[in-house]
Amino acid sequence: MDPSLLNSTELQGFLNQEKEKAMVNEMVAKLTSACWDKCITGTPGSKFSSSESSCLSHCAQRYMDMSLMIMKRFQSMQ
């Protein structure tokens, strides 16, 4: 590989995009695991019950809100 490509703006942009994708995937996996464990108490059927659906929605919203709050807090510390 051409060493000049390792420092290119295009490559850095690509790497940043891939890092962001990996972070989003990790967040979704954690959110799914945490909310599933909290909200799905029995064996799931072909559809979620209304209480399960509501729980999953609220859990996901709280998880995203807290993640955003934590990120803002870390950014303000820099």
mmCIF file of the N, C-alpha and C atoms, coordinates in Angstrom:
data_MODEL
# 
_entry.id   MODEL 
# 
loop_
_atom_site.group_PDB 
_atom_site.id 
_atom_site.type_symbol 
_atom_site.label_atom_id 
_atom_site.label_alt_id 
_atom_site.label_comp_id 
_atom_site.label_asym_id 
_atom_site.label_entity_id 
_atom_site.label_seq_id 
_atom_site.pdbx_PDB_ins_code 
_atom_site.Cartn_x 
_atom_site.Cartn_y 
_atom_site.Cartn_z 
_atom_site.occupancy 
_atom_site.B_iso_or_equiv 
_atom_site.pdbx_formal_charge 
_atom_site.auth_seq_id 
_atom_site.auth_comp_id 
_atom_site.auth_asym_id 
_atom_site.auth_atom_id 
_atom_site.pdbx_PDB_model_num 
ATOM 1   N N  . MET A 1 1  ? 0.841   -1.175  0.000  1.00 0.00 ? 1  MET A N  1 
ATOM 2   C CA . MET A 1 1  ? 0.000   0.000   0.000  1.00 0.00 ? 1  MET A CA 1 
ATOM 3   C C  . MET A 1 1  ? 0.886   1.237   0.000  1.00 0.00 ? 1  MET A C  1 
ATOM 4   N N  . ASP A 1 2  ? 0.449   2.220   -0.719 1.00 0.00 ? 2  ASP A N  1 
ATOM 5   C CA . ASP A 1 2  ? 1.179   3.481   -0.821 1.00 0.00 ? 2  ASP A CA 1 
ATOM 6   C C  . ASP A 1 2  ? 1.109   4.224   0.518  1.00 0.00 ? 2  ASP A C  1 
ATOM 7   N N  . PRO A 1 3  ? 2.274   4.510   1.140  1.00 0.00 ? 3  PRO A N  1 
ATOM 8   C CA . PRO A 1 3  ? 2.273   5.189   2.449  1.00 0.00 ? 3  PRO A CA 1 
ATOM 9   C C  . PRO A 1 3  ? 1.585   6.547   2.438  1.00 0.00 ? 3  PRO A C  1 
ATOM 10  N N  . SER A 1 4  ? 1.571   7.213   1.298  1.00 0.00 ? 4  SER A N  1 
ATOM 11  C CA . SER A 1 4  ? 0.928   8.530   1.240  1.00 0.00 ? 4  SER A CA 1 
ATOM 12  C C  . SER A 1 4  ? -0.580  8.415   1.450  1.00 0.00 ? 4  SER A C  1 
ATOM 13  N N  . LEU A 1 5  ? -1.156  7.251   1.150  1.00 0.00 ? 5  LEU A N  1 
ATOM 14  C CA . LEU A 1 5  ? -2.593  7.055   1.348  1.00 0.00 ? 5  LEU A CA 1 
ATOM 15  C C  . LEU A 1 5  ? -2.960  6.971   2.826  1.00 0.00 ? 5  LEU A C  1 
ATOM 16  N N  . LEU A 1 6  ? -2.007  6.562   3.656  1.00 0.00 ? 6  LEU A N  1 
ATOM 17  C CA . LEU A 1 6  ? -2.293  6.411   5.080  1.00 0.00 ? 6  LEU A CA 1 
ATOM 18  C C  . LEU A 1 6  ? -2.574  7.756   5.748  1.00 0.00 ? 6  LEU A C  1 
ATOM 19  N N  . ASN A 1 7  ? -2.085  8.828   5.182  1.00 0.00 ? 7  ASN A N  1 
ATOM 20  C CA . ASN A 1 7  ? -2.288  10.150  5.760  1.00 0.00 ? 7  ASN A CA 1 
ATOM 21  C C  . ASN A 1 7  ? -3.321  10.969  5.003  1.00 0.00 ? 7  ASN A C  1 
ATOM 22  N N  . SER A 1 8  ? -3.946  10.383  4.039  1.00 0.00 ? 8  SER A N  1 
ATOM 23  C CA . SER A 1 8  ? -4.873  11.157  3.221  1.00 0.00 ? 8  SER A CA 1 
ATOM 24  C C  . SER A 1 8  ? -6.135  11.522  4.004  1.00 0.00 ? 8  SER A C  1 
ATOM 25  N N  . THR A 1 9  ? -6.667  12.652  3.657  1.00 0.00 ? 9  THR A N  1 
ATOM 26  C CA . THR A 1 9  ? -7.899  13.133  4.281  1.00 0.00 ? 9  THR A CA 1 
ATOM 27  C C  . THR A 1 9  ? -9.043  12.174  4.007  1.00 0.00 ? 9  THR A C  1 
ATOM 28  N N  . GLU A 1 10 ? -9.063  11.620  2.810  1.00 0.00 ? 10 GLU A N  1 
ATOM 29  C CA . GLU A 1 10 ? -10.127 10.683  2.427  1.00 0.00 ? 10 GLU A CA 1 
ATOM 30  C C  . GLU A 1 10 ? -10.095 9.435   3.302  1.00 0.00 ? 10 GLU A C  1 
ATOM 31  N N  . LEU A 1 11 ? -8.910  8.909   3.529  1.00 0.00 ? 11 LEU A N  1 
ATOM 32  C CA . LEU A 1 11 ? -8.768  7.710   4.361  1.00 0.00 ? 11 LEU A CA 1 
ATOM 33  C C  . LEU A 1 11 ? -9.164  8.015   5.801  1.00 0.00 ? 11 LEU A C  1 
ATOM 34  N N  . GLN A 1 12 ? -8.744  9.161   6.308  1.00 0.00 ? 12 GLN A N  1 
ATOM 35  C CA . GLN A 1 12 ? -9.107  9.540   7.679  1.00 0.00 ? 12 GLN A CA 1 
ATOM 36  C C  . GLN A 1 12 ? -10.619 9.689   7.817  1.00 0.00 ? 12 GLN A C  1 
ATOM 37  N N  . GLY A 1 13 ? -11.242 10.264  6.821  1.00 0.00 ? 13 GLY A N  1 
ATOM 38  C CA . GLY A 1 13 ? -12.696 10.390  6.829  1.00 0.00 ? 13 GLY A CA 1 
ATOM 39  C C  . GLY A 1 13 ? -13.373 9.032   6.840  1.00 0.00 ? 13 GLY A C  1 
ATOM 40  N N  . PHE A 1 14 ? -12.861 8.134   6.019  1.00 0.00 ? 14 PHE A N  1 
ATOM 41  C CA . PHE A 1 14 ? -13.413 6.780   5.969  1.00 0.00 ? 14 PHE A CA 1 
ATOM 42  C C  . PHE A 1 14 ? -13.259 6.083   7.314  1.00 0.00 ? 14 PHE A C  1 
ATOM 43  N N  . LEU A 1 15 ? -12.080 6.202   7.918  1.00 0.00 ? 15 LEU A N  1 
ATOM 44  C CA . LEU A 1 15 ? -11.837 5.566   9.210  1.00 0.00 ? 15 LEU A CA 1 
ATOM 45  C C  . LEU A 1 15 ? -12.750 6.139   10.290 1.00 0.00 ? 15 LEU A C  1 
ATOM 46  N N  . ASN A 1 16 ? -12.968 7.442   10.259 1.00 0.00 ? 16 ASN A N  1 
ATOM 47  C CA . ASN A 1 16 ? -13.873 8.069   11.227 1.00 0.00 ? 16 ASN A CA 1 
ATOM 48  C C  . ASN A 1 16 ? -15.301 7.563   11.053 1.00 0.00 ? 16 ASN A C  1 
ATOM 49  N N  . GLN A 1 17 ? -15.733 7.423   9.819  1.00 0.00 ? 17 GLN A N  1 
ATOM 50  C CA . GLN A 1 17 ? -17.073 6.890   9.549  1.00 0.00 ? 17 GLN A CA 1 
ATOM 51  C C  . GLN A 1 17 ? -17.208 5.463   10.056 1.00 0.00 ? 17 GLN A C  1 
ATOM 52  N N  . GLU A 1 18 ? -16.196 4.664   9.850  1.00 0.00 ? 18 GLU A N  1 
ATOM 53  C CA . GLU A 1 18 ? -16.235 3.270   10.305 1.00 0.00 ? 18 GLU A CA 1 
ATOM 54  C C  . GLU A 1 18 ? -16.248 3.188   11.838 1.00 0.00 ? 18 GLU A C  1 
ATOM 55  N N  . LYS A 1 19 ? -15.505 4.074   12.480 1.00 0.00 ? 19 LYS A N  1 
ATOM 56  C CA . LYS A 1 19 ? -15.516 4.117   13.946 1.00 0.00 ? 19 LYS A CA 1 
ATOM 57  C C  . LYS A 1 19 ? -16.905 4.491   14.457 1.00 0.00 ? 19 LYS A C  1 
ATOM 58  N N  . GLU A 1 20 ? -17.520 5.479   13.812 1.00 0.00 ? 20 GLU A N  1 
ATOM 59  C CA . GLU A 1 20 ? -18.862 5.898   14.209 1.00 0.00 ? 20 GLU A CA 1 
ATOM 60  C C  . GLU A 1 20 ? -19.867 4.767   14.018 1.00 0.00 ? 20 GLU A C  1 
ATOM 61  N N  . LYS A 1 21 ? -19.761 4.047   12.906 1.00 0.00 ? 21 LYS A N  1 
ATOM 62  C CA . LYS A 1 21 ? -20.652 2.908   12.666 1.00 0.00 ? 21 LYS A CA 1 
ATOM 63  C C  . LYS A 1 21 ? -20.478 1.848   13.747 1.00 0.00 ? 21 LYS A C  1 
ATOM 64  N N  . ALA A 1 22 ? -19.234 1.572   14.102 1.00 0.00 ? 22 ALA A N  1 
ATOM 65  C CA . ALA A 1 22 ? -18.954 0.575   15.135 1.00 0.00 ? 22 ALA A CA 1 
ATOM 66  C C  . ALA A 1 22 ? -19.529 1.014   16.476 1.00 0.00 ? 22 ALA A C  1 
ATOM 67  N N  . MET A 1 23 ? -19.421 2.301   16.789 1.00 0.00 ? 23 MET A N  1 
ATOM 68  C CA . MET A 1 23 ? -19.973 2.807   18.045 1.00 0.00 ? 23 MET A CA 1 
ATOM 69  C C  . MET A 1 23 ? -21.494 2.692   18.064 1.00 0.00 ? 23 MET A C  1 
ATOM 70  N N  . VAL A 1 24 ? -22.137 3.006   16.956 1.00 0.00 ? 24 VAL A N  1 
ATOM 71  C CA . VAL A 1 24 ? -23.592 2.901   16.865 1.00 0.00 ? 24 VAL A CA 1 
ATOM 72  C C  . VAL A 1 24 ? -24.016 1.438   17.003 1.00 0.00 ? 24 VAL A C  1 
ATOM 73  N N  . ASN A 1 25 ? -23.315 0.557   16.325 1.00 0.00 ? 25 ASN A N  1 
ATOM 74  C CA . ASN A 1 25 ? -23.644 -0.871  16.429 1.00 0.00 ? 25 ASN A CA 1 
ATOM 75  C C  . ASN A 1 25 ? -23.493 -1.373  17.857 1.00 0.00 ? 25 ASN A C  1 
ATOM 76  N N  . GLU A 1 26 ? -22.444 -0.929  18.534 1.00 0.00 ? 26 GLU A N  1 
ATOM 77  C CA . GLU A 1 26 ? -22.227 -1.335  19.923 1.00 0.00 ? 26 GLU A CA 1 
ATOM 78  C C  . GLU A 1 26 ? -23.341 -0.803  20.823 1.00 0.00 ? 26 GLU A C  1 
ATOM 79  N N  . MET A 1 27 ? -23.732 0.446   20.594 1.00 0.00 ? 27 MET A N  1 
ATOM 80  C CA . MET A 1 27 ? -24.804 1.035   21.396 1.00 0.00 ? 27 MET A CA 1 
ATOM 81  C C  . MET A 1 27 ? -26.117 0.289   21.183 1.00 0.00 ? 27 MET A C  1 
ATOM 82  N N  . VAL A 1 28 ? -26.430 -0.034  19.946 1.00 0.00 ? 28 VAL A N  1 
ATOM 83  C CA . VAL A 1 28 ? -27.664 -0.764  19.647 1.00 0.00 ? 28 VAL A CA 1 
ATOM 84  C C  . VAL A 1 28 ? -27.640 -2.139  20.300 1.00 0.00 ? 28 VAL A C  1 
ATOM 85  N N  . ALA A 1 29 ? -26.510 -2.813  20.265 1.00 0.00 ? 29 ALA A N  1 
ATOM 86  C CA . ALA A 1 29 ? -26.400 -4.133  20.891 1.00 0.00 ? 29 ALA A CA 1 
ATOM 87  C C  . ALA A 1 29 ? -26.606 -4.038  22.401 1.00 0.00 ? 29 ALA A C  1 
ATOM 88  N N  . LYS A 1 30 ? -26.001 -3.049  23.034 1.00 0.00 ? 30 LYS A N  1 
ATOM 89  C CA . LYS A 1 30 ? -26.165 -2.873  24.479 1.00 0.00 ? 30 LYS A CA 1 
ATOM 90  C C  . LYS A 1 30 ? -27.603 -2.511  24.824 1.00 0.00 ? 30 LYS A C  1 
ATOM 91  N N  . LEU A 1 31 ? -28.171 -1.602  24.053 1.00 0.00 ? 31 LEU A N  1 
ATOM 92  C CA . LEU A 1 31 ? -29.556 -1.187  24.269 1.00 0.00 ? 31 LEU A CA 1 
ATOM 93  C C  . LEU A 1 31 ? -30.495 -2.380  24.122 1.00 0.00 ? 31 LEU A C  1 
ATOM 94  N N  . THR A 1 32 ? -30.310 -3.145  23.081 1.00 0.00 ? 32 THR A N  1 
ATOM 95  C CA . THR A 1 32 ? -31.162 -4.310  22.837 1.00 0.00 ? 32 THR A CA 1 
ATOM 96  C C  . THR A 1 32 ? -31.066 -5.302  23.984 1.00 0.00 ? 32 THR A C  1 
ATOM 97  N N  . SER A 1 33 ? -29.865 -5.578  24.418 1.00 0.00 ? 33 SER A N  1 
ATOM 98  C CA . SER A 1 33 ? -29.674 -6.535  25.495 1.00 0.00 ? 33 SER A CA 1 
ATOM 99  C C  . SER A 1 33 ? -30.305 -6.049  26.793 1.00 0.00 ? 33 SER A C  1 
ATOM 100 N N  . ALA A 1 34 ? -30.024 -4.807  27.155 1.00 0.00 ? 34 ALA A N  1 
ATOM 101 C CA . ALA A 1 34 ? -30.535 -4.268  28.416 1.00 0.00 ? 34 ALA A CA 1 
ATOM 102 C C  . ALA A 1 34 ? -32.053 -4.183  28.413 1.00 0.00 ? 34 ALA A C  1 
ATOM 103 N N  . CYS A 1 35 ? -32.623 -3.666  27.348 1.00 0.00 ? 35 CYS A N  1 
ATOM 104 C CA . CYS A 1 35 ? -34.073 -3.484  27.298 1.00 0.00 ? 35 CYS A CA 1 
ATOM 105 C C  . CYS A 1 35 ? -34.800 -4.819  27.147 1.00 0.00 ? 35 CYS A C  1 
ATOM 106 N N  . TRP A 1 36 ? -34.226 -5.732  26.419 1.00 0.00 ? 36 TRP A N  1 
ATOM 107 C CA . TRP A 1 36 ? -34.842 -7.059  26.271 1.00 0.00 ? 36 TRP A CA 1 
ATOM 108 C C  . TRP A 1 36 ? -34.922 -7.743  27.630 1.00 0.00 ? 36 TRP A C  1 
ATOM 109 N N  . ASP A 1 37 ? -33.802 -7.721  28.355 1.00 0.00 ? 37 ASP A N  1 
ATOM 110 C CA . ASP A 1 37 ? -33.775 -8.371  29.666 1.00 0.00 ? 37 ASP A CA 1 
ATOM 111 C C  . ASP A 1 37 ? -34.763 -7.734  30.631 1.00 0.00 ? 37 ASP A C  1 
ATOM 112 N N  . LYS A 1 38 ? -34.941 -6.431  30.532 1.00 0.00 ? 38 LYS A N  1 
ATOM 113 C CA . LYS A 1 38 ? -35.832 -5.719  31.436 1.00 0.00 ? 38 LYS A CA 1 
ATOM 114 C C  . LYS A 1 38 ? -37.302 -5.902  31.063 1.00 0.00 ? 38 LYS A C  1 
ATOM 115 N N  . CYS A 1 39 ? -37.615 -5.894  29.779 1.00 0.00 ? 39 CYS A N  1 
ATOM 116 C CA . CYS A 1 39 ? -39.013 -5.795  29.345 1.00 0.00 ? 39 CYS A CA 1 
ATOM 117 C C  . CYS A 1 39 ? -39.658 -7.114  28.922 1.00 0.00 ? 39 CYS A C  1 
ATOM 118 N N  . ILE A 1 40 ? -38.886 -8.054  28.467 1.00 0.00 ? 40 ILE A N  1 
ATOM 119 C CA . ILE A 1 40 ? -39.459 -9.319  27.982 1.00 0.00 ? 40 ILE A CA 1 
ATOM 120 C C  . ILE A 1 40 ? -39.266 -10.354 29.082 1.00 0.00 ? 40 ILE A C  1 
ATOM 121 N N  . THR A 1 41 ? -40.324 -10.592 29.814 1.00 0.00 ? 41 THR A N  1 
ATOM 122 C CA . THR A 1 41 ? -40.222 -11.451 30.996 1.00 0.00 ? 41 THR A CA 1 
ATOM 123 C C  . THR A 1 41 ? -40.582 -12.906 30.707 1.00 0.00 ? 41 THR A C  1 
ATOM 124 N N  . GLY A 1 42 ? -41.330 -13.143 29.671 1.00 0.00 ? 42 GLY A N  1 
ATOM 125 C CA . GLY A 1 42 ? -41.722 -14.514 29.340 1.00 0.00 ? 42 GLY A CA 1 
ATOM 126 C C  . GLY A 1 42 ? -41.189 -14.898 27.978 1.00 0.00 ? 42 GLY A C  1 
ATOM 127 N N  . THR A 1 43 ? -41.719 -15.971 27.465 1.00 0.00 ? 43 THR A N  1 
ATOM 128 C CA . THR A 1 43 ? -41.342 -16.403 26.121 1.00 0.00 ? 43 THR A CA 1 
ATOM 129 C C  . THR A 1 43 ? -42.089 -15.535 25.117 1.00 0.00 ? 43 THR A C  1 
ATOM 130 N N  . PRO A 1 44 ? -41.358 -14.861 24.232 1.00 0.00 ? 44 PRO A N  1 
ATOM 131 C CA . PRO A 1 44 ? -42.038 -13.971 23.281 1.00 0.00 ? 44 PRO A CA 1 
ATOM 132 C C  . PRO A 1 44 ? -42.849 -14.764 22.259 1.00 0.00 ? 44 PRO A C  1 
ATOM 133 N N  . GLY A 1 45 ? -43.983 -14.209 21.906 1.00 0.00 ? 45 GLY A N  1 
ATOM 134 C CA . GLY A 1 45 ? -44.826 -14.806 20.877 1.00 0.00 ? 45 GLY A CA 1 
ATOM 135 C C  . GLY A 1 45 ? -44.520 -14.166 19.537 1.00 0.00 ? 45 GLY A C  1 
ATOM 136 N N  . SER A 1 46 ? -45.505 -14.196 18.677 1.00 0.00 ? 46 SER A N  1 
ATOM 137 C CA . SER A 1 46 ? -45.310 -13.610 17.349 1.00 0.00 ? 46 SER A CA 1 
ATOM 138 C C  . SER A 1 46 ? -45.368 -12.082 17.390 1.00 0.00 ? 46 SER A C  1 
ATOM 139 N N  . LYS A 1 47 ? -45.937 -11.537 18.474 1.00 0.00 ? 47 LYS A N  1 
ATOM 140 C CA . LYS A 1 47 ? -46.003 -10.086 18.659 1.00 0.00 ? 47 LYS A CA 1 
ATOM 141 C C  . LYS A 1 47 ? -45.704 -9.772  20.117 1.00 0.00 ? 47 LYS A C  1 
ATOM 142 N N  . PHE A 1 48 ? -45.218 -8.560  20.341 1.00 0.00 ? 48 PHE A N  1 
ATOM 143 C CA . PHE A 1 48 ? -45.039 -8.096  21.706 1.00 0.00 ? 48 PHE A CA 1 
ATOM 144 C C  . PHE A 1 48 ? -46.388 -7.684  22.267 1.00 0.00 ? 48 PHE A C  1 
ATOM 145 N N  . SER A 1 49 ? -46.573 -7.880  23.565 1.00 0.00 ? 49 SER A N  1 
ATOM 146 C CA . SER A 1 49 ? -47.780 -7.369  24.201 1.00 0.00 ? 49 SER A CA 1 
ATOM 147 C C  . SER A 1 49 ? -47.670 -5.849  24.265 1.00 0.00 ? 49 SER A C  1 
ATOM 148 N N  . SER A 1 50 ? -48.772 -5.185  24.548 1.00 0.00 ? 50 SER A N  1 
ATOM 149 C CA . SER A 1 50 ? -48.736 -3.716  24.607 1.00 0.00 ? 50 SER A CA 1 
ATOM 150 C C  . SER A 1 50 ? -47.819 -3.248  25.736 1.00 0.00 ? 50 SER A C  1 
ATOM 151 N N  . SER A 1 51 ? -47.801 -3.963  26.859 1.00 0.00 ? 51 SER A N  1 
ATOM 152 C CA . SER A 1 51 ? -46.918 -3.555  27.962 1.00 0.00 ? 51 SER A CA 1 
ATOM 153 C C  . SER A 1 51 ? -45.453 -3.779  27.594 1.00 0.00 ? 51 SER A C  1 
ATOM 154 N N  . GLU A 1 52 ? -45.152 -4.865  26.892 1.00 0.00 ? 52 GLU A N  1 
ATOM 155 C CA . GLU A 1 52 ? -43.773 -5.114  26.450 1.00 0.00 ? 52 GLU A CA 1 
ATOM 156 C C  . GLU A 1 52 ? -43.336 -4.051  25.449 1.00 0.00 ? 52 GLU A C  1 
ATOM 157 N N  . SER A 1 53 ? -44.211 -3.737  24.528 1.00 0.00 ? 53 SER A N  1 
ATOM 158 C CA . SER A 1 53 ? -43.904 -2.736  23.512 1.00 0.00 ? 53 SER A CA 1 
ATOM 159 C C  . SER A 1 53 ? -43.658 -1.371  24.147 1.00 0.00 ? 53 SER A C  1 
ATOM 160 N N  . SER A 1 54 ? -44.505 -1.005  25.078 1.00 0.00 ? 54 SER A N  1 
ATOM 161 C CA . SER A 1 54 ? -44.354 0.265   25.773 1.00 0.00 ? 54 SER A CA 1 
ATOM 162 C C  . SER A 1 54 ? -43.061 0.287   26.585 1.00 0.00 ? 54 SER A C  1 
ATOM 163 N N  . CYS A 1 55 ? -42.784 -0.801  27.285 1.00 0.00 ? 55 CYS A N  1 
ATOM 164 C CA . CYS A 1 55 ? -41.562 -0.901  28.081 1.00 0.00 ? 55 CYS A CA 1 
ATOM 165 C C  . CYS A 1 55 ? -40.325 -0.770  27.192 1.00 0.00 ? 55 CYS A C  1 
ATOM 166 N N  . LEU A 1 56 ? -40.313 -1.476  26.076 1.00 0.00 ? 56 LEU A N  1 
ATOM 167 C CA . LEU A 1 56 ? -39.171 -1.417  25.161 1.00 0.00 ? 56 LEU A CA 1 
ATOM 168 C C  . LEU A 1 56 ? -38.960 0.001   24.633 1.00 0.00 ? 56 LEU A C  1 
ATOM 169 N N  . SER A 1 57 ? -40.048 0.658   24.288 1.00 0.00 ? 57 SER A N  1 
ATOM 170 C CA . SER A 1 57 ? -39.963 2.017   23.765 1.00 0.00 ? 57 SER A CA 1 
ATOM 171 C C  . SER A 1 57 ? -39.399 2.973   24.815 1.00 0.00 ? 57 SER A C  1 
ATOM 172 N N  . HIS A 1 58 ? -39.941 2.913   26.031 1.00 0.00 ? 58 HIS A N  1 
ATOM 173 C CA . HIS A 1 58 ? -39.461 3.797   27.098 1.00 0.00 ? 58 HIS A CA 1 
ATOM 174 C C  . HIS A 1 58 ? -38.015 3.477   27.487 1.00 0.00 ? 58 HIS A C  1 
ATOM 175 N N  . CYS A 1 59 ? -37.694 2.206   27.546 1.00 0.00 ? 59 CYS A N  1 
ATOM 176 C CA . CYS A 1 59 ? -36.333 1.795   27.899 1.00 0.00 ? 59 CYS A CA 1 
ATOM 177 C C  . CYS A 1 59 ? -35.330 2.324   26.871 1.00 0.00 ? 59 CYS A C  1 
ATOM 178 N N  . ALA A 1 60 ? -35.654 2.158   25.601 1.00 0.00 ? 60 ALA A N  1 
ATOM 179 C CA . ALA A 1 60 ? -34.758 2.621   24.537 1.00 0.00 ? 60 ALA A CA 1 
ATOM 180 C C  . ALA A 1 60 ? -34.594 4.140   24.597 1.00 0.00 ? 60 ALA A C  1 
ATOM 181 N N  . GLN A 1 61 ? -35.685 4.844   24.849 1.00 0.00 ? 61 GLN A N  1 
ATOM 182 C CA . GLN A 1 61 ? -35.611 6.309   24.934 1.00 0.00 ? 61 GLN A CA 1 
ATOM 183 C C  . GLN A 1 61 ? -34.738 6.745   26.104 1.00 0.00 ? 61 GLN A C  1 
ATOM 184 N N  . ARG A 1 62 ? -34.910 6.122   27.253 1.00 0.00 ? 62 ARG A N  1 
ATOM 185 C CA . ARG A 1 62 ? -34.088 6.458   28.428 1.00 0.00 ? 62 ARG A CA 1 
ATOM 186 C C  . ARG A 1 62 ? -32.618 6.143   28.165 1.00 0.00 ? 62 ARG A C  1 
ATOM 187 N N  . TYR A 1 63 ? -32.363 5.010   27.524 1.00 0.00 ? 63 TYR A N  1 
ATOM 188 C CA . TYR A 1 63 ? -30.982 4.612   27.226 1.00 0.00 ? 63 TYR A CA 1 
ATOM 189 C C  . TYR A 1 63 ? -30.326 5.645   26.313 1.00 0.00 ? 63 TYR A C  1 
ATOM 190 N N  . MET A 1 64 ? -31.045 6.068   25.278 1.00 0.00 ? 64 MET A N  1 
ATOM 191 C CA . MET A 1 64 ? -30.501 7.052   24.349 1.00 0.00 ? 64 MET A CA 1 
ATOM 192 C C  . MET A 1 64 ? -30.298 8.399   25.043 1.00 0.00 ? 64 MET A C  1 
ATOM 193 N N  . ASP A 1 65 ? -31.257 8.815   25.866 1.00 0.00 ? 65 ASP A N  1 
ATOM 194 C CA . ASP A 1 65 ? -31.134 10.081  26.589 1.00 0.00 ? 65 ASP A CA 1 
ATOM 195 C C  . ASP A 1 65 ? -29.913 10.070  27.505 1.00 0.00 ? 65 ASP A C  1 
ATOM 196 N N  . MET A 1 66 ? -29.725 8.980   28.220 1.00 0.00 ? 66 MET A N  1 
ATOM 197 C CA . MET A 1 66 ? -28.585 8.888   29.130 1.00 0.00 ? 66 MET A CA 1 
ATOM 198 C C  . MET A 1 66 ? -27.261 8.855   28.358 1.00 0.00 ? 66 MET A C  1 
ATOM 199 N N  . SER A 1 67 ? -27.232 8.144   27.260 1.00 0.00 ? 67 SER A N  1 
ATOM 200 C CA . SER A 1 67 ? -26.008 8.093   26.449 1.00 0.00 ? 67 SER A CA 1 
ATOM 201 C C  . SER A 1 67 ? -25.650 9.480   25.933 1.00 0.00 ? 67 SER A C  1 
ATOM 202 N N  . LEU A 1 68 ? -26.655 10.220  25.490 1.00 0.00 ? 68 LEU A N  1 
ATOM 203 C CA . LEU A 1 68 ? -26.432 11.578  25.001 1.00 0.00 ? 68 LEU A CA 1 
ATOM 204 C C  . LEU A 1 68 ? -25.947 12.481  26.132 1.00 0.00 ? 68 LEU A C  1 
ATOM 205 N N  . MET A 1 69 ? -26.544 12.344  27.313 1.00 0.00 ? 69 MET A N  1 
ATOM 206 C CA . MET A 1 69 ? -26.137 13.147  28.458 1.00 0.00 ? 69 MET A CA 1 
ATOM 207 C C  . MET A 1 69 ? -24.682 12.850  28.837 1.00 0.00 ? 69 MET A C  1 
ATOM 208 N N  . ILE A 1 70 ? -24.318 11.597  28.826 1.00 0.00 ? 70 ILE A N  1 
ATOM 209 C CA . ILE A 1 70 ? -22.946 11.201  29.172 1.00 0.00 ? 70 ILE A CA 1 
ATOM 210 C C  . ILE A 1 70 ? -21.958 11.744  28.142 1.00 0.00 ? 70 ILE A C  1 
ATOM 211 N N  . MET A 1 71 ? -22.306 11.637  26.853 1.00 0.00 ? 71 MET A N  1 
ATOM 212 C CA . MET A 1 71 ? -21.412 12.152  25.816 1.00 0.00 ? 71 MET A CA 1 
ATOM 213 C C  . MET A 1 71 ? -21.220 13.662  25.958 1.00 0.00 ? 71 MET A C  1 
ATOM 214 N N  . LYS A 1 72 ? -22.310 14.381  26.225 1.00 0.00 ? 72 LYS A N  1 
ATOM 215 C CA . LYS A 1 72 ? -22.202 15.830  26.397 1.00 0.00 ? 72 LYS A CA 1 
ATOM 216 C C  . LYS A 1 72 ? -21.337 16.171  27.606 1.00 0.00 ? 72 LYS A C  1 
ATOM 217 N N  . ARG A 1 73 ? -21.481 15.401  28.652 1.00 0.00 ? 73 ARG A N  1 
ATOM 218 C CA . ARG A 1 73 ? -20.701 15.631  29.870 1.00 0.00 ? 73 ARG A CA 1 
ATOM 219 C C  . ARG A 1 73 ? -19.211 15.452  29.576 1.00 0.00 ? 73 ARG A C  1 
ATOM 220 N N  . PHE A 1 74 ? -18.856 14.363  28.869 1.00 0.00 ? 74 PHE A N  1 
ATOM 221 C CA . PHE A 1 74 ? -17.455 14.136  28.536 1.00 0.00 ? 74 PHE A CA 1 
ATOM 222 C C  . PHE A 1 74 ? -16.917 15.234  27.620 1.00 0.00 ? 74 PHE A C  1 
ATOM 223 N N  . GLN A 1 75 ? -17.733 15.677  26.677 1.00 0.00 ? 75 GLN A N  1 
ATOM 224 C CA . GLN A 1 75 ? -17.292 16.732  25.765 1.00 0.00 ? 75 GLN A CA 1 
ATOM 225 C C  . GLN A 1 75 ? -17.038 18.031  26.517 1.00 0.00 ? 75 GLN A C  1 
ATOM 226 N N  . SER A 1 76 ? -17.862 18.315  27.512 1.00 0.00 ? 76 SER A N  1 
ATOM 227 C CA . SER A 1 76 ? -17.690 19.559  28.269 1.00 0.00 ? 76 SER A CA 1 
ATOM 228 C C  . SER A 1 76 ? -16.456 19.514  29.158 1.00 0.00 ? 76 SER A C  1 
ATOM 229 N N  . MET A 1 77 ? -15.979 18.311  29.475 1.00 0.00 ? 77 MET A N  1 
ATOM 230 C CA . MET A 1 77 ? -14.794 18.156  30.316 1.00 0.00 ? 77 MET A CA 1 
ATOM 231 C C  . MET A 1 77 ? -13.510 18.357  29.536 1.00 0.00 ? 77 MET A C  1 
ATOM 232 N N  . GLN A 1 78 ? -13.575 18.323  28.220 1.00 0.00 ? 78 GLN A N  1 
ATOM 233 C CA . GLN A 1 78 ? -12.367 18.441  27.399 1.00 0.00 ? 78 GLN A CA 1 
ATOM 234 C C  . GLN A 1 78 ? -11.937 19.865  27.229 1.00 0.00 ? 78 GLN A C  1 
# 
